[in-house]
């Protein structure tokens, strides 16, 4: 089993780690401290002090909210998107690419999806404007709830005591 430093995990998160090291990290069994180091690296990059417990995306994390110990989804800027069991996307700005003209901003003409069959929904933070997710459903489909993590099982799996309010 390989072991990596906090600096190497930081470079992995930043996208600056050498490809051969990334490949080795992905291929080899994970060291016991990897999750802890990853959460420390994420926490160090943030301005808020809520304790991050899981990354949902490059700029979206689950964190234990200060004060009431509830677990919420937070943007890197500190925007609270609500309780982790709810759909954070419903509290985001949603831009829908539902016309050929809007699709032309992404694809060359005639290479984009037919918007009567598929649209793009772009979810961004209302506070900082960071794009947090994109989905490509049919126009009539509901807002997708991507993930409902089983935190109790997750924390058993990584061998760390679970937060109180899961």
N, CA and C atoms as an extended XYZ file, in Angstrom:
498
Properties=species:S:1:pos:R:3:atomname:S:1:resname:S:1:resid:I:1 pbc="F F F"
N         0.851       -1.178        0.000 N   UNK     1
C         0.000        0.000        0.000 CA  UNK     1
C         0.898        1.243        0.000 C   UNK     1
N         0.547        2.176       -0.841 N   UNK     2
C         1.308        3.421       -0.932 CA  UNK     2
C         0.827        4.407        0.112 C   UNK     2
N         1.689        5.348        0.445 N   UNK     3
C         1.337        6.402        1.374 CA  UNK     3
C         1.730        7.734        0.747 C   UNK     3
N         0.865        8.732        0.881 N   UNK     4
C         1.102       10.023        0.250 CA  UNK     4
C         1.057       11.135        1.283 C   UNK     4
N         1.748       12.214        0.981 N   UNK     5
C         1.805       13.353        1.885 CA  UNK     5
C         0.622       14.277        1.628 C   UNK     5
N         0.393       15.181        2.563 N   UNK     6
C        -0.661       16.178        2.389 CA  UNK     6
C        -0.371       17.041        1.164 C   UNK     6
N         0.900       17.347        0.911 N   UNK     7
C         1.279       18.150       -0.256 CA  UNK     7
C         0.912       17.430       -1.556 C   UNK     7
N         1.133       16.125       -1.624 N   UNK     8
C         0.780       15.365       -2.829 CA  UNK     8
C        -0.735       15.332       -3.023 C   UNK     8
N        -1.482       15.178       -1.939 N   UNK     9
C        -2.944       15.184       -2.040 CA  UNK     9
C        -3.424       16.571       -2.477 C   UNK     9
N        -2.787       17.630       -1.968 N   UNK    10
C        -3.124       18.999       -2.391 CA  UNK    10
C        -2.870       19.174       -3.888 C   UNK    10
N        -1.742       18.667       -4.374 N   UNK    11
C        -1.443       18.758       -5.804 CA  UNK    11
C        -2.457       17.966       -6.619 C   UNK    11
N        -2.915       16.835       -6.091 N   UNK    12
C        -3.942       16.048       -6.766 CA  UNK    12
C        -5.221       16.871       -6.907 C   UNK    12
N        -5.649       17.492       -5.810 N   UNK    13
C        -6.867       18.313       -5.819 CA  UNK    13
C        -6.710       19.505       -6.763 C   UNK    13
N        -5.531       20.120       -6.764 N   UNK    14
C        -5.277       21.291       -7.612 CA  UNK    14
C        -5.057       20.930       -9.081 C   UNK    14
N        -4.881       19.644       -9.376 N   UNK    15
C        -4.643       19.219      -10.753 CA  UNK    15
C        -3.212       19.430      -11.216 C   UNK    15
N        -2.269       19.534      -10.270 N   UNK    16
C        -0.876       19.790      -10.626 CA  UNK    16
C         0.041       18.596      -10.346 C   UNK    16
N        -0.499       17.495       -9.895 N   UNK    17
C         0.302       16.311       -9.591 CA  UNK    17
C         0.678       15.605      -10.899 C   UNK    17
N         1.905       15.128      -10.994 N   UNK    18
C         2.376       14.427      -12.195 CA  UNK    18
C         1.467       13.237      -12.505 C   UNK    18
N         1.202       13.026      -13.803 N   UNK    19
C         0.265       11.993      -14.221 CA  UNK    19
C         0.667       10.607      -13.715 C   UNK    19
N         1.945       10.272      -13.740 N   UNK    20
C         2.348        8.937      -13.285 CA  UNK    20
C         2.020        8.724      -11.809 C   UNK    20
N         2.129        9.782      -11.008 N   UNK    21
C         1.772        9.683       -9.582 CA  UNK    21
C         0.258        9.567       -9.424 C   UNK    21
N        -0.498       10.330      -10.220 N   UNK    22
C        -1.968       10.226      -10.194 CA  UNK    22
C        -2.385        8.802      -10.548 C   UNK    22
N        -1.806        8.271      -11.596 N   UNK    23
C        -2.130        6.914      -12.033 CA  UNK    23
C        -1.830        5.897      -10.929 C   UNK    23
N        -0.692        6.062      -10.268 N   UNK    24
C        -0.336        5.166       -9.163 CA  UNK    24
C        -1.326        5.308       -8.015 C   UNK    24
N        -1.718        6.557       -7.686 N   UNK    25
C        -2.691        6.784       -6.600 CA  UNK    25
C        -4.014        6.091       -6.893 C   UNK    25
N        -4.447        6.185       -8.137 N   UNK    26
C        -5.731        5.592       -8.530 CA  UNK    26
C        -5.652        4.072       -8.536 C   UNK    26
N        -4.534        3.540       -8.990 N   UNK    27
C        -4.393        2.092       -9.193 CA  UNK    27
C        -4.132        1.297       -7.923 C   UNK    27
N        -3.413        1.889       -6.994 N   UNK    28
C        -2.992        1.152       -5.803 CA  UNK    28
C        -4.071        1.208       -4.716 C   UNK    28
N        -4.047        0.237       -3.784 N   UNK    29
C        -4.967        0.308       -2.641 CA  UNK    29
C        -4.759        1.620       -1.879 C   UNK    29
N        -5.837        2.162       -1.365 N   UNK    30
C        -5.778        3.463       -0.681 CA  UNK    30
C        -5.189        3.318        0.719 C   UNK    30
N        -4.337        4.289        1.067 N   UNK    31
C        -3.761        4.309        2.407 CA  UNK    31
C        -4.818        4.777        3.402 C   UNK    31
N        -4.654        4.404        4.651 N   UNK    32
C        -5.660        4.669        5.684 CA  UNK    32
C        -5.908        6.160        5.913 C   UNK    32
N        -4.900        6.998        5.697 N   UNK    33
C        -5.037        8.430        5.965 CA  UNK    33
C        -5.537        9.247        4.775 C   UNK    33
N        -5.782        8.625        3.625 N   UNK    34
C        -6.108        9.389        2.408 CA  UNK    34
C        -7.350       10.264        2.583 C   UNK    34
N        -8.409        9.707        3.130 N   UNK    35
C        -9.647       10.482        3.314 CA  UNK    35
C        -9.395       11.671        4.230 C   UNK    35
N        -8.706       11.430        5.345 N   UNK    36
C        -8.410       12.496        6.304 CA  UNK    36
C        -7.590       13.606        5.630 C   UNK    36
N        -6.557       13.235        4.885 N   UNK    37
C        -5.732       14.226        4.187 CA  UNK    37
C        -6.538       14.997        3.147 C   UNK    37
N        -7.388       14.294        2.417 N   UNK    38
C        -8.220       14.931        1.395 CA  UNK    38
C        -9.148       15.970        2.031 C   UNK    38
N        -9.780       15.620        3.151 N   UNK    39
C       -10.669       16.565        3.826 CA  UNK    39
C        -9.884       17.761        4.371 C   UNK    39
N        -8.675       17.540        4.877 N   UNK    40
C        -7.840       18.648        5.358 CA  UNK    40
C        -7.492       19.602        4.219 C   UNK    40
N        -7.141       19.046        3.061 N   UNK    41
C        -6.800       19.876        1.900 CA  UNK    41
C        -8.003       20.705        1.472 C   UNK    41
N        -9.169       20.080        1.408 N   UNK    42
C       -10.387       20.805        1.041 CA  UNK    42
C       -10.659       21.906        2.062 C   UNK    42
N       -10.595       21.573        3.341 N   UNK    43
C       -10.883       22.530        4.416 CA  UNK    43
C        -9.925       23.716        4.365 C   UNK    43
N        -8.663       23.471        4.084 N   UNK    44
C        -7.656       24.538        4.028 CA  UNK    44
C        -7.951       25.551        2.927 C   UNK    44
N        -8.641       25.133        1.884 N   UNK    45
C        -8.923       26.020        0.750 CA  UNK    45
C       -10.139       26.920        0.995 C   UNK    45
N       -10.906       26.646        2.030 N   UNK    46
C       -12.178       27.327        2.245 CA  UNK    46
C       -12.054       28.469        3.250 C   UNK    46
N       -12.923       29.463        3.079 N   UNK    47
C       -12.920       30.593        4.015 CA  UNK    47
C       -13.858       30.333        5.195 C   UNK    47
N       -14.816       29.434        5.044 N   UNK    48
C       -15.722       29.152        6.157 CA  UNK    48
C       -15.160       28.062        7.047 C   UNK    48
N       -15.664       27.996        8.265 N   UNK    49
C       -15.117       27.074        9.256 CA  UNK    49
C       -15.993       25.850        9.522 C   UNK    49
N       -17.102       25.694        8.779 N   UNK    50
C       -17.897       24.480        8.937 CA  UNK    50
C       -17.004       23.288        8.573 C   UNK    50
N       -17.098       22.204        9.334 N   UNK    51
C       -16.217       21.056        9.109 CA  UNK    51
C       -16.685       20.242        7.903 C   UNK    51
N       -15.852       20.216        6.867 N   UNK    52
C       -16.166       19.471        5.653 CA  UNK    52
C       -16.020       17.981        5.929 C   UNK    52
N       -17.033       17.209        5.495 N   UNK    53
C       -16.976       15.761        5.700 CA  UNK    53
C       -17.003       14.976        4.390 C   UNK    53
N       -17.405       15.641        3.294 N   UNK    54
C       -17.450       14.938        2.013 CA  UNK    54
C       -17.533       15.953        0.878 C   UNK    54
N       -16.787       15.704       -0.186 N   UNK    55
C       -16.879       16.546       -1.378 CA  UNK    55
C       -17.981       15.989       -2.277 C   UNK    55
N       -18.877       16.870       -2.740 N   UNK    56
C       -19.902       16.464       -3.695 CA  UNK    56
C       -19.499       16.815       -5.120 C   UNK    56
N       -18.545       17.708       -5.251 N   UNK    57
C       -18.052       18.150       -6.546 CA  UNK    57
C       -16.868       19.067       -6.324 C   UNK    57
N       -16.292       19.591       -7.410 N   UNK    58
C       -15.096       20.439       -7.266 CA  UNK    58
C       -15.301       21.666       -6.374 C   UNK    58
N       -16.513       22.203       -6.287 N   UNK    59
C       -16.753       23.405       -5.476 CA  UNK    59
C       -17.956       23.254       -4.557 C   UNK    59
N       -18.356       22.030       -4.290 N   UNK    60
C       -19.535       21.758       -3.471 CA  UNK    60
C       -19.200       20.661       -2.467 C   UNK    60
N       -19.465       20.938       -1.184 N   UNK    61
C       -19.094       20.011       -0.119 CA  UNK    61
C       -20.229       19.811        0.876 C   UNK    61
N       -20.220       18.656        1.515 N   UNK    62
C       -21.060       18.459        2.687 CA  UNK    62
C       -20.226       18.857        3.895 C   UNK    62
N       -20.827       19.636        4.779 N   UNK    63
C       -20.110       20.092        5.967 CA  UNK    63
C       -21.050       20.122        7.157 C   UNK    63
N       -20.458       19.959        8.331 N   UNK    64
C       -21.218       20.056        9.576 CA  UNK    64
C       -21.311       21.538        9.923 C   UNK    64
N       -22.529       22.050        9.924 N   UNK    65
C       -22.745       23.474       10.153 CA  UNK    65
C       -22.440       23.842       11.604 C   UNK    65
N       -21.680       24.922       11.763 N   UNK    66
C       -21.378       25.423       13.112 CA  UNK    66
C       -22.673       25.784       13.828 C   UNK    66
N       -22.719       25.540       15.104 N   UNK    67
C       -23.872       25.940       15.905 CA  UNK    67
C       -24.846       24.816       16.154 C   UNK    67
N       -25.411       24.251       15.082 N   UNK    68
C       -26.456       23.238       15.290 CA  UNK    68
C       -26.037       21.820       14.877 C   UNK    68
N       -24.809       21.670       14.354 N   UNK    69
C       -24.261       20.360       13.990 CA  UNK    69
C       -25.028       19.668       12.854 C   UNK    69
N       -25.893       20.385       12.144 N   UNK    70
C       -26.605       19.810       10.997 CA  UNK    70
C       -25.645       19.703        9.817 C   UNK    70
N       -25.879       18.712        8.954 N   UNK    71
C       -25.044       18.530        7.774 CA  UNK    71
C       -25.746       19.171        6.586 C   UNK    71
N       -25.048       20.118        5.953 N   UNK    72
C       -25.596       20.861        4.822 CA  UNK    72
C       -24.620       20.829        3.654 C   UNK    72
N       -25.131       21.143        2.468 N   UNK    73
C       -24.291       21.301        1.281 CA  UNK    73
C       -23.859       22.767        1.205 C   UNK    73
N       -22.563       22.990        1.003 N   UNK    74
C       -22.009       24.343        0.932 CA  UNK    74
C       -21.163       24.502       -0.319 C   UNK    74
N       -21.270       25.663       -0.945 N   UNK    75
C       -20.361       26.062       -2.014 CA  UNK    75
C       -19.043       26.475       -1.368 C   UNK    75
N       -17.978       26.522       -2.136 N   UNK    76
C       -16.684       26.975       -1.617 CA  UNK    76
C       -16.760       28.371       -1.014 C   UNK    76
N       -17.660       29.217       -1.529 N   UNK    77
C       -17.766       30.587       -1.030 CA  UNK    77
C       -18.490       30.662        0.317 C   UNK    77
N       -19.103       29.553        0.748 N   UNK    78
C       -19.821       29.531        2.016 CA  UNK    78
C       -21.331       29.537        1.869 C   UNK    78
N       -21.851       29.643        0.649 N   UNK    79
C       -23.306       29.612        0.423 CA  UNK    79
C       -23.852       28.274        0.895 C   UNK    79
N       -24.880       28.331        1.741 N   UNK    80
C       -25.543       27.151        2.290 CA  UNK    80
C       -26.690       26.761        1.361 C   UNK    80
N       -26.621       25.562        0.793 N   UNK    81
C       -27.655       25.071       -0.115 CA  UNK    81
C       -28.679       24.178        0.577 C   UNK    81
N       -28.616       24.069        1.892 N   UNK    82
C       -29.622       23.317        2.629 CA  UNK    82
C       -29.137       21.954        3.092 C   UNK    82
N       -30.018       21.293        3.813 N   UNK    83
C       -29.737       19.991        4.419 CA  UNK    83
C       -29.328       18.973        3.358 C   UNK    83
N       -28.391       18.109        3.705 N   UNK    84
C       -27.827       17.174        2.728 CA  UNK    84
C       -28.834       16.172        2.178 C   UNK    84
N       -29.927       15.935        2.871 N   UNK    85
C       -30.922       14.990        2.366 CA  UNK    85
C       -31.840       15.622        1.330 C   UNK    85
N       -31.829       16.954        1.259 N   UNK    86
C       -32.614       17.659        0.250 CA  UNK    86
C       -31.819       17.806       -1.038 C   UNK    86
N       -32.467       18.325       -2.065 N   UNK    87
C       -31.812       18.527       -3.350 CA  UNK    87
C       -31.222       19.936       -3.400 C   UNK    87
N       -29.919       20.052       -3.258 N   UNK    88
C       -29.246       21.348       -3.227 CA  UNK    88
C       -29.524       22.164       -4.485 C   UNK    88
N       -29.771       21.501       -5.612 N   UNK    89
C       -29.972       22.200       -6.889 CA  UNK    89
C       -31.176       23.140       -6.853 C   UNK    89
N       -32.137       22.844       -6.013 N   UNK    90
C       -33.338       23.689       -5.928 CA  UNK    90
C       -33.038       25.044       -5.305 C   UNK    90
N       -31.864       25.200       -4.690 N   UNK    91
C       -31.449       26.469       -4.100 CA  UNK    91
C       -30.363       27.168       -4.923 C   UNK    91
N       -30.095       26.643       -6.104 N   UNK    92
C       -29.074       27.211       -6.989 CA  UNK    92
C       -29.743       28.050       -8.075 C   UNK    92
N       -28.948       28.884       -8.733 N   UNK    93
C       -29.416       29.537       -9.954 CA  UNK    93
C       -29.404       28.484      -11.047 C   UNK    93
N       -30.458       28.461      -11.857 N   UNK    94
C       -30.557       27.460      -12.914 CA  UNK    94
C       -30.694       28.184      -14.255 C   UNK    94
N       -29.745       27.925      -15.154 N   UNK    95
C       -29.813       28.465      -16.502 CA  UNK    95
C       -30.105       27.298      -17.424 C   UNK    95
N       -31.179       27.406      -18.214 N   UNK    96
C       -31.584       26.314      -19.087 CA  UNK    96
C       -31.274       26.679      -20.537 C   UNK    96
N       -30.490       25.863      -21.178 N   UNK    97
C       -30.220       26.021      -22.612 CA  UNK    97
C       -31.289       25.219      -23.336 C   UNK    97
N       -32.320       25.927      -23.774 N   UNK    98
C       -33.487       25.261      -24.342 CA  UNK    98
C       -33.853       25.777      -25.731 C   UNK    98
N       -32.943       26.485      -26.366 N   UNK    99
C       -33.149       26.960      -27.740 CA  UNK    99
C       -31.883       26.687      -28.541 C   UNK    99
N       -32.032       26.665      -29.865 N   UNK   100
C       -30.869       26.462      -30.734 CA  UNK   100
C       -29.848       27.574      -30.528 C   UNK   100
N       -30.307       28.789      -30.305 N   UNK   101
C       -29.389       29.915      -30.108 CA  UNK   101
C       -28.555       29.737      -28.838 C   UNK   101
N       -29.180       29.258      -27.779 N   UNK   102
C       -28.434       29.020      -26.537 CA  UNK   102
C       -27.457       27.854      -26.694 C   UNK   102
N       -27.838       26.836      -27.446 N   UNK   103
C       -26.946       25.701      -27.695 CA  UNK   103
C       -25.775       26.108      -28.595 C   UNK   103
N       -26.013       27.098      -29.486 N   UNK   104
C       -24.936       27.584      -30.359 CA  UNK   104
C       -23.770       28.152      -29.557 C   UNK   104
N       -24.014       28.574      -28.322 N   UNK   105
C       -22.943       29.095      -27.474 CA  UNK   105
C       -22.022       27.979      -26.979 C   UNK   105
N       -22.484       26.727      -27.100 N   UNK   106
C       -21.720       25.583      -26.620 CA  UNK   106
C       -21.205       24.722      -27.775 C   UNK   106
N       -22.035       24.531      -28.804 N   UNK   107
C       -21.715       23.652      -29.929 CA  UNK   107
C       -21.780       24.410      -31.251 C   UNK   107
N       -21.036       23.921      -32.263 N   UNK   108
C       -21.259       24.457      -33.610 CA  UNK   108
C       -22.671       24.084      -34.076 C   UNK   108
N       -23.254       24.926      -34.906 N   UNK   109
C       -24.599       24.668      -35.440 CA  UNK   109
C       -24.650       23.269      -36.059 C   UNK   109
N       -25.723       22.593      -35.879 N   UNK   110
C       -26.006       21.240      -36.371 CA  UNK   110
C       -25.253       20.140      -35.614 C   UNK   110
N       -24.490       20.500      -34.578 N   UNK   111
C       -23.818       19.469      -33.773 CA  UNK   111
C       -24.378       19.409      -32.351 C   UNK   111
N       -25.341       20.253      -32.055 N   UNK   112
C       -25.929       20.280      -30.716 CA  UNK   112
C       -27.177       19.400      -30.664 C   UNK   112
N       -27.603       19.067      -29.458 N   UNK   113
C       -28.828       18.277      -29.345 CA  UNK   113
C       -30.048       19.073      -29.797 C   UNK   113
N       -31.063       18.371      -30.231 N   UNK   114
C       -32.341       18.986      -30.578 CA  UNK   114
C       -33.024       19.348      -29.264 C   UNK   114
N       -33.281       20.629      -29.031 N   UNK   115
C       -33.810       21.073      -27.734 CA  UNK   115
C       -35.254       20.646      -27.488 C   UNK   115
N       -35.902       20.057      -28.478 N   UNK   116
C       -37.221       19.478      -28.186 CA  UNK   116
C       -37.055       18.097      -27.537 C   UNK   116
N       -35.832       17.554      -27.590 N   UNK   117
C       -35.532       16.265      -26.990 CA  UNK   117
C       -34.595       16.347      -25.796 C   UNK   117
N       -33.718       17.361      -25.796 N   UNK   118
C       -32.752       17.469      -24.711 CA  UNK   118
C       -32.385       18.934      -24.478 C   UNK   118
N       -32.299       19.291      -23.198 N   UNK   119
C       -31.853       20.638      -22.810 CA  UNK   119
C       -30.654       20.485      -21.877 C   UNK   119
N       -29.950       21.583      -21.657 N   UNK   120
C       -28.898       21.614      -20.640 CA  UNK   120
C       -29.379       22.488      -19.501 C   UNK   120
N       -29.220       22.001      -18.294 N   UNK   121
C       -29.481       22.812      -17.113 CA  UNK   121
C       -28.150       23.047      -16.418 C   UNK   121
N       -27.803       24.323      -16.257 N   UNK   122
C       -26.547       24.689      -15.628 CA  UNK   122
C       -26.864       25.275      -14.258 C   UNK   122
N       -26.293       24.669      -13.215 N   UNK   123
C       -26.555       25.068      -11.838 CA  UNK   123
C       -25.358       25.854      -11.313 C   UNK   123
N       -25.618       27.075      -10.842 N   UNK   124
C       -24.533       27.904      -10.324 CA  UNK   124
C       -24.911       28.488       -8.969 C   UNK   124
N       -23.886       28.881       -8.240 N   UNK   125
C       -24.070       29.466       -6.914 CA  UNK   125
C       -24.628       30.884       -7.059 C   UNK   125
N       -25.713       31.200       -6.359 N   UNK   126
C       -26.269       32.551       -6.432 CA  UNK   126
C       -25.374       33.611       -5.797 C   UNK   126
N       -24.445       33.202       -4.918 N   UNK   127
C       -23.581       34.176       -4.256 CA  UNK   127
C       -22.316       34.486       -5.054 C   UNK   127
N       -21.616       33.443       -5.539 N   UNK   128
C       -20.324       33.684       -6.206 CA  UNK   128
C       -20.348       33.415       -7.709 C   UNK   128
N       -21.409       32.774       -8.210 N   UNK   129
C       -21.525       32.522       -9.642 CA  UNK   129
C       -20.797       31.288      -10.143 C   UNK   129
N       -20.155       30.532       -9.261 N   UNK   130
C       -19.434       29.331       -9.682 CA  UNK   130
C       -20.403       28.294      -10.216 C   UNK   130
N       -20.093       27.718      -11.394 N   UNK   131
C       -20.931       26.646      -11.921 CA  UNK   131
C       -20.644       25.378      -11.118 C   UNK   131
N       -21.692       24.776      -10.595 N   UNK   132
C       -21.547       23.623       -9.716 CA  UNK   132
C       -21.919       22.306      -10.380 C   UNK   132
N       -22.780       22.366      -11.383 N   UNK   133
C       -23.190       21.123      -12.044 CA  UNK   133
C       -23.896       21.457      -13.343 C   UNK   133
N       -23.944       20.476      -14.237 N   UNK   134
C       -24.700       20.564      -15.486 CA  UNK   134
C       -25.389       19.220      -15.665 C   UNK   134
N       -26.639       19.262      -16.098 N   UNK   135
C       -27.316       18.015      -16.453 CA  UNK   135
C       -27.967       18.189      -17.815 C   UNK   135
N       -28.205       17.074      -18.485 N   UNK   136
C       -28.742       17.112      -19.843 CA  UNK   136
C       -29.978       16.218      -19.951 C   UNK   136
N       -31.095       16.644      -19.363 N   UNK   137
C       -32.318       15.832      -19.400 CA  UNK   137
C       -33.196       16.178      -20.606 C   UNK   137
N       -34.288       15.439      -20.741 N   UNK   138
C       -35.335       15.860      -21.669 CA  UNK   138
C       -35.977       17.110      -21.078 C   UNK   138
N       -36.599       17.963      -21.921 N   UNK   139
C       -37.098       19.250      -21.418 CA  UNK   139
C       -38.102       19.145      -20.269 C   UNK   139
N       -38.874       18.111      -20.235 N   UNK   140
C       -39.952       18.000      -19.245 CA  UNK   140
C       -39.522       17.293      -17.964 C   UNK   140
N       -38.281       16.786      -17.915 N   UNK   141
C       -37.857       15.979      -16.776 CA  UNK   141
C       -37.564       16.848      -15.558 C   UNK   141
N       -37.876       16.320      -14.377 N   UNK   142
C       -37.674       17.053      -13.126 CA  UNK   142
C       -36.191       17.300      -12.853 C   UNK   142
N       -35.905       18.213      -11.939 N   UNK   143
C       -34.532       18.471      -11.507 CA  UNK   143
C       -34.021       17.201      -10.827 C   UNK   143
N       -32.884       16.704      -11.303 N   UNK   144
C       -32.354       15.442      -10.791 CA  UNK   144
C       -31.701       15.633       -9.428 C   UNK   144
N       -31.926       14.661       -8.556 N   UNK   145
C       -31.250       14.643       -7.245 CA  UNK   145
C       -30.136       13.619       -7.379 C   UNK   145
N       -28.914       14.118       -7.608 N   UNK   146
C       -27.789       13.259       -7.964 CA  UNK   146
C       -27.388       12.267       -6.890 C   UNK   146
N       -27.287       12.747       -5.662 N   UNK   147
C       -26.688       11.897       -4.651 CA  UNK   147
C       -27.373       12.086       -3.301 C   UNK   147
N       -27.654       10.963       -2.656 N   UNK   148
C       -28.125       10.953       -1.275 CA  UNK   148
C       -27.199       10.002       -0.536 C   UNK   148
N       -26.075       10.522       -0.055 N   UNK   149
C       -25.081        9.626        0.538 CA  UNK   149
C       -25.578        8.964        1.820 C   UNK   149
N       -25.226        7.698        1.963 N   UNK   150
C       -25.475        6.961        3.196 CA  UNK   150
C       -24.271        7.222        4.093 C   UNK   150
N       -24.336        8.315        4.848 N   UNK   151
C       -23.177        8.750        5.624 CA  UNK   151
C       -22.799        7.775        6.729 C   UNK   151
N       -23.782        7.131        7.327 N   UNK   152
C       -23.482        6.177        8.403 CA  UNK   152
C       -22.601        5.052        7.857 C   UNK   152
N       -22.991        4.482        6.740 N   UNK   153
C       -22.213        3.403        6.134 CA  UNK   153
C       -20.864        3.918        5.639 C   UNK   153
N       -20.857        5.108        5.063 N   UNK   154
C       -19.601        5.686        4.568 CA  UNK   154
C       -18.578        5.819        5.693 C   UNK   154
N       -18.996        6.369        6.823 N   UNK   155
C       -18.062        6.566        7.922 CA  UNK   155
C       -17.629        5.240        8.544 C   UNK   155
N       -18.485        4.240        8.540 N   UNK   156
C       -18.064        2.900        8.973 CA  UNK   156
C       -16.987        2.379        8.021 C   UNK   156
N       -17.179        2.598        6.729 N   UNK   157
C       -16.257        2.112        5.709 CA  UNK   157
C       -14.873        2.765        5.830 C   UNK   157
N       -14.843        4.090        6.078 N   UNK   158
C       -13.542        4.760        6.199 CA  UNK   158
C       -12.974        4.646        7.622 C   UNK   158
N       -13.730        4.080        8.547 N   UNK   159
C       -13.238        3.848        9.906 CA  UNK   159
C       -13.127        5.080       10.753 C   UNK   159
N       -14.044        6.022       10.548 N   UNK   160
C       -14.059        7.269       11.325 CA  UNK   160
C       -15.416        7.390       11.990 C   UNK   160
N       -15.428        7.952       13.189 N   UNK   161
C       -16.688        8.156       13.899 CA  UNK   161
C       -17.593        9.092       13.095 C   UNK   161
N       -18.835        8.687       12.920 N   UNK   162
C       -19.797        9.461       12.139 CA  UNK   162
C       -20.266       10.693       12.914 C   UNK   162
N       -20.615       11.769       12.203 N   UNK   163
C       -21.190       12.941       12.875 CA  UNK   163
C       -22.472       12.563       13.623 C   UNK   163
N       -22.825       13.358       14.613 N   UNK   164
C       -23.992       13.065       15.456 CA  UNK   164
C       -25.304       13.052       14.668 C   UNK   164
N       -25.495       14.011       13.791 N   UNK   165
C       -26.801       14.197       13.146 CA  UNK   165
C       -26.827       13.695       11.708 C   UNK   165
N       -26.723       12.364       11.551 N   UNK   166
C       -26.870       11.810       10.215 CA  UNK   166
C       -28.134       11.005       10.114 C   UNK   166
